[in-house]
Amino acid sequence: MDILTLLLIAIGLSMDAFAVSVSNGIFMKTISPAPALKVAGAFGLFQGLMPIIGYAVASVFANTIIAFDHWVAFGLLVFIGGKMLWEVLHETEDETPKGDPTHWRTLLVMAVATSIDAMAVGVTMALGRTGLLAPSWGFLMCSAVIAVITFVFCLCGVYLGCRTGNCFGKRAQIAGGIVLIGIGIKILLEHLLG
């Protein structure tokens, strides 16, 4: 995995969390640094942990599926991107969080829900080489990059939600879905044509 692909994956994965962060910002109406950092930290942490979990689980089964790993990566990324697009097109108008969006229980539920897709990316990292650092530890660098980018996007999302309302949330989610589908197609074509 090259740096550009990693950055695109990280940005694509962060779009769900970004959209929820915008919603949190809309709900909070006024913002101070502590709640914004709390929201961004929770989303960043789980987006960084889930690929590690996916990597660990898939590593156990990597030798079994090596012959069709590019199809698995393609299928997972297209599924994730398609799911993001489906959710945008079929969500109801009342999707803003109820209660205090910075309460730890609420944040935990939202962070886990938006980071499940990142677990599938961890599976794709286990099936291919990350190309970063040592092959056996490159996935940790990838997970850290995903966590940091998600943190930055979510921090911006909370502030944008407070200031501008919900105008970026859906567009960001659509862009993220398209990017992940594109990366899935790229992985498949590299294996079939390379």
C-alpha positions, 0 to 999 in steps of 0.5 A: 500500500502506497502513502497516497492509497493509505491517505485516501483510505483514511480520508474515506473512512473518516467521512462517517465519523466526520458526518456524525461530528458535524451533527454533534456540532449542530446539536451542541450549538456552541463549542469549547475545546474540551468537548470538541477534543473529546468527540474527535478523540473518541472517533480517532481512537476507534478508527485506529483500533478497528483496523488492528483488530481486523488485521489480527483476525485476518492474519490467522486466516491469511494463508487460506485465502491468499489466492483470492485476497484481491477479490476479498479486498475489492469486495470489502472496500466496495461494500463499505463504500456502497454502504456509506452511499446507501446510508446517505441516500436512505437516512431520515431527516432526524439523524441528529444525536439525542441527549448529550453527544459528548457523554462517554456512553453516547460517544462510545456507541457512535465511535464503534458504529462509525468505525466498524468499516475500519475493521474491514480495512484491517482485513485488507491490510492483512491480505496484502503488504502495507509497504510501510515500515517492516511488513509485519508492523506497517499495519500499525503505521497505517492504523495510526495514520487513519486515527490521526486523520479521523481525529483532525476531520472530526475536530473540524467537523464539530466546529463546522457543525457549530458554525455552518449546520449540516451542509457538509455532512452528506457530501463528505459521506458521499465523497468517502464512499466513492473514494473507497469504491475507487480504491477497491477497483484499483486493488482488483485491477492491480492484481488482475492486470499486474 
